[in-house]
Amino acid sequence: MFAILLGLTIALLCAYLINEFRRPANYPPGPPWLPVVGNTPHIRKLARQYGGQHKVFELLGQTYRSDVIGLKLGREYVVVALNYSAVNEVHRNDVFSGRPDNFFIRLRTMGTRLGVTCTDGAFWAEHRSFVTRHLRQAGYGRQPMQVQIQNELNELVDVIRERQGRPIWPASILSTSVINVLWTFVTGARIPRDDDRLQRLLRLLQDRSKAFDMSGGVLSQLPWLRFIAPEWSGYNLLRRFNRELNEFFAPTIAQHHQAYSEERAADDLIYAYIKEMRDRKDDPESTFTDLQLTMIILDIFIAGGQTTSTTLDLAFMMMILRPDIQARIRKEIDAALLVDELPQQADRSQLPYTDAFLLEVQRFFHIVPVSGPRRTLANCTLGGYRIPKNTTILIGLRTVHMDREYWGDPEVFRPERFLDDGQHAHTDRLMFFGIGKRRCLGEVLARSCLFTFFVGVMQKFDIVRPAEGNAAMEPSIVLNPGITLSPKPYEVVFRPRC
């Protein structure tokens, strides 16, 4: 009997190992994987060696001579699209429009699968439509949004003036300005710059960005590590993040419930959402809840808060790395705008070089080098390879923005590539905000914030290196890896223009 049981055990173990090592039929090329952990240890080792997960994907694409790479991270099949054709297909084909349902995604949304960013199907469509409609009702994408951005610009300029002559890292003052634009649309009020809760939350957002990658990191691929190494795996960080969010959002939502009236339903997104909740209170299948509202606010906060301020930070960094570009931008702004005239998005047509510069900042630094993740809703093909249902798809944006065949000299920072005879030149190869049905909700606001804040600051200040340079605070075009890339701290002096 013992021999039979032993034989059966060995047979089952062999069958398990064979299945673990097996690649699906016509699966995209990639490195062999191990049982249970898949390619996770190998990818993480290479990411540390080469400076980020996106660099590893590009290396694998070159190694296997393929623009579509097939991996297994933990228990999940993961496919990475690395060229324009594949990336465009993932963006536009509905079969790639799902979102993964894994431990990391659910932990991100406090154990649920809620919000807009990390959901799909009818639930996602209903709530995205609601958010889009009511943000627009509150002035999003129209003149009220521009006025709010200009108000934040005035405060940003005041903050810079208070610190004029002293070295400063621009990132330390930019995040609050961007977030306050978002916060006003969501809650109807600003957040004071000296609010300790806000500063803690901003630091937590930065830590979160550095601790994970677009595939969710080790916590997504090997969730059982939370029991063994809760701090190292990022589990404790996400729990702290969730707790801080509750402490930050819950009082605001509660205040809106207390002050709610029908007349206030159009004031901001929270009031509009509360009205919808009350209208559906007798519907047992309603998905409009306080928890879902919290997750929607979280999505807006995460999506809009960091990427725009990081792009602005990089734009100001390039002003000291490329003084020739700063001089040309300053000349263009002086010729187009009056000294006391507040810039707005509509001025883009009068400032084609400045606009081209901002596009080049986004292309060159590609702070979201890998976007997604998506989930295949059915068996499908990509780049001629078979992709099983429920495969996680990662979208390589850096490889599109640095494609030598298309751009010619992608490693060169050259704003002129976006100008045609001195005017805007359109290209469909820029995918900062995605394309298709899942295009970023915050695109309009992000573009307007980026342009208005940058032009408004350049209108008032020259950006120069500190007189006494600190070698540790020198700017670098090599960015820190994470879910989004970010510049290393550096210092500049904002010198008022005469």
Secondary structure, DSSP 8 states (H G I E B T S, - for coil): -HHHHHHHHHHHHHHHHHHHH---TT-------BTTTBTHHHHHHHHHHHTSHHHHHHHHHHHTT-SEEEEEETTEEEEEE-SHHHHHHHHH-GGG-B---SHHHHHHTTTS--SSTT--HHHHHHHHHHHHHHHHHTTTTSHHHHHHHHHHHHHHHHHHHHTTTS-B-THHHHHHHHHHHHHHHHHSS---TT-HHHHHHHHHHHHHHHH--TT-HHHHH-TTHHHH-TTTTTHHHHHHHHHHHHHHHHHHHHHHHHH--GGGTTTSHHHHHHHHHHHTTT-TT----HHHHHHHHHHHHHHHHHHHHHHHHHHHHHHHH-HHHHHHHHHHHHHHS-TT----GGGGGG-HHHHHHHHHHHHHH-SSSEEEEEE-SSSEEETTEEE-TT-EEEEEHHHHHT-HHHHSSTTS--GGGGEETTEE---TT--TT--STT--TTHHHHHHHHHHHHHHHHHHEEEE--SS--GGG---S--B-SSS-B-----BEEEE--
